[in-house]
């Protein structure tokens, strides 16, 4: 697993989903944070900063802030569906009230942009296939349900769910790396799940933050021996 993925502490802000027919198109806009989009049911296209990307069913894209973009459904196939998460790669404090995007060509408010930290590789748009759609969409369903229909205490565990989702999507080791990194990746996902179970069982006043728990070393002293 790339080192920069090991340092992620993502924080979700908005989680939603929406069916779309073959005539669906979103307005051209500029967002202030990052948006993870999962495409299902049918094919989509995404135009960002003048470049058009194919987004077939069971694929994903991460749109960065500050870049004009528009997406639309490609006619054909089954009923289209989009799932999305607006998030920060790392905690950046409490999000101030205000808009999450502006319609193009209105210029964005620079003070509201929430860029990625320097540790995240710079790309026009993260994009790729979803290798295990059943698992990814199950993770999203859990994240969506917990974020939108749970108590404030339970919503805190959504950070770990989003971390697991991003790790599944972005960890793309080559054949040689896969053998070496498989154990560490599995331990990180298992650790996130165990920590979720632990803090969910504690009273709200006693529960530590998800960030604090995930910052602890992944490999214990016993494992090193």
N, C-alpha and C positions, 0 to 999 in steps of 0.2 A: 504494500500500500504506500503511495507517495506520502512523504513526510508532511506536506501541507494539509493533507486530509486528517492526519492525526491531531492537528492543532485546532480543528474546527470546534466552535461552540455556538451553533446557529440559534437564532431566536425568531420564532414565527410571529407575525403580526395579523395577517388575514388568511383564512383558509376557506376555500369554497369550491364549488363545482357547478357545471351547467351543461345541459344537453344543447346541441346545436344542429339545425338542419343544414342541407347542402348549400343553402343560400346565405348562411351566416357569415358576417364579417364584422370585426370590431373596429371602432373608430381609431384612426391614427393618433397615437398619444406618446407621451414621455412619462415614465414612472420615476419615483423618487427613491425606491429601494430595489431589491432584487426580487424577481418573480420566477418561481419554479412552476412550469406548466407541464402537465401530463396529458398526452393526446390519446384518445381511445375511440373505438368504434369505426372511425374512418380517417381519411388522410386530411392533413391541413398543410398550409404554407404560412411561413412567417417571413415578412420583409422587415429588416432592421438595418438602419443606416444605409439604405439603398441596395442592400444585398438580400436576395430571396433564397430562403432555405426550405427544403422539403421536410415536412414533419409527418411521416406516415403514422398509422395507428400503432399503438404500443411504442411510442417514442417520447422523449422529453426535451425540453429546452429551458435554459435559465437566462432570462432577459435582464441585462444590467440597467442601472439607472442612467438617466441623462441622454438616452439614444432614442430618436423617433422610431416607432415600430408599428406594424399592423399585422394581424393574422386573420386568416379566413379558411373556411371549410372547402375542400375540393369535392365537387359533385361525384356521387357514386358511393358504393359500399353501404355499410349499415349506418344506423343513426350515429352521428358524431357526438363526442362528449369531451369536455375539457375539465381538468382539475387543476387548481392553482394554490400556491402558497406564497404570499409576500413575506420576505424574511430579511434578516441581517446575517451575514456570515459570522460575525462576532457581536456580543452585546455592545450597544452604543448608548446605553442609558435609556431613560423613559422616552418614548416617542412623543414629540410634541403634537398637540391637536392641529389638524390642518389637512389639506388634500394629500392623496397618495399618488396622484398623477395630474398632468395637465394635457389638454388636447392640443395636438400640433395644428397650426404653427405657433401657437402661443408659447413664448419662451418659458422654460422651467425656472423656478425660484432656486437659485444655486445654494442658498443656505439650507434648503430642505433635502438636498441630495445626500444619500447614505452610501458612499462608495465601499467597495470591498477592501479589506485590509491588505497590506503589502504582501502578506504571505500567500494570498490566493493568486494563482497565475492569471494574467490579464488575457481576456479573450473577448471578441466581439459578442459572442453568444455561446454558452455551453449547450451542446446538443448531442443526442445519440439515441440508439435504440434501448428499449427496456428489456433486459435479458430474461427477467423472470416477472412477467406482467401480473400473474396471480399474487405473488408476494408483494410487489410494489403497490398495487392498488388496494390490497388488504392493509398495508401500512398506512396508506393515505386515508382509507376509511376510518381507521382507528384515530389518526391524527385529527381528521375533520370532526368526528363525533366528540372526542375529548375536548377539542378547542372550543366548539360551539355549544356544547350541551353539558358541560361539567362545572364543578365548583372552581373557584379561583385556585385552591390548593391543587386540584387535579390538573388544571391547565398548566401548572409549572412543569409537569412531566412531559409536556408536548415538545420541549426543547430536545429531550432525548429521542423521542419518536422522529423528529425532523432530522436529527443527526444520523439515525439509523437509515432513514430514507435517502439522504444525500450520500452516505457511504456506499449504499447498494448501487446507486446510479453512477457515481463518479469514480469508483475504484475499478480501474481497467488495467490490471497488470498484464504484462506479456507472459508467454509460457514459462520462461525461466523464473520470473518474479513470482508467478502464481504459487509455485511450490514453496518458495521461501517465505512468502508473506501470508499464506493461508491461515496458519495458526494464529498470528497476531491479529488479523482481521476478525477471525471468529471470536477471539477473546474480547476484542473491543465491543462487538455487538452484544455478546453475552453479558459483559459488564454493564452496558447501558440498561439491558433488561433487568438485571438483578437490582441495580440501583433504583430503577423505577418502582419495583416491588417494595423495596425497603422504605423509601420516603413516603409512598402511598399509605403505608401502615402506621405512620407516625402522626401525632397531633400536629396541626398546622404550625403552632408556635415552636415546636421542637424540630421540624423538618428543615434540614439544610437545603441550600439551593442546588439545582441540578448541575450548574456550572462547577460548584465546589467539588461535588462528588466525582465528576468526570475528569477533573484536573489531576486527580490522584494517579500514580503510576499504574499502567495497565498490567504489568507483570509483577507479581509479588516476589518476595525473597525466596519463598519455597520453590516457585516455578523456575527462578534463575538457577537454583541448585540442581 
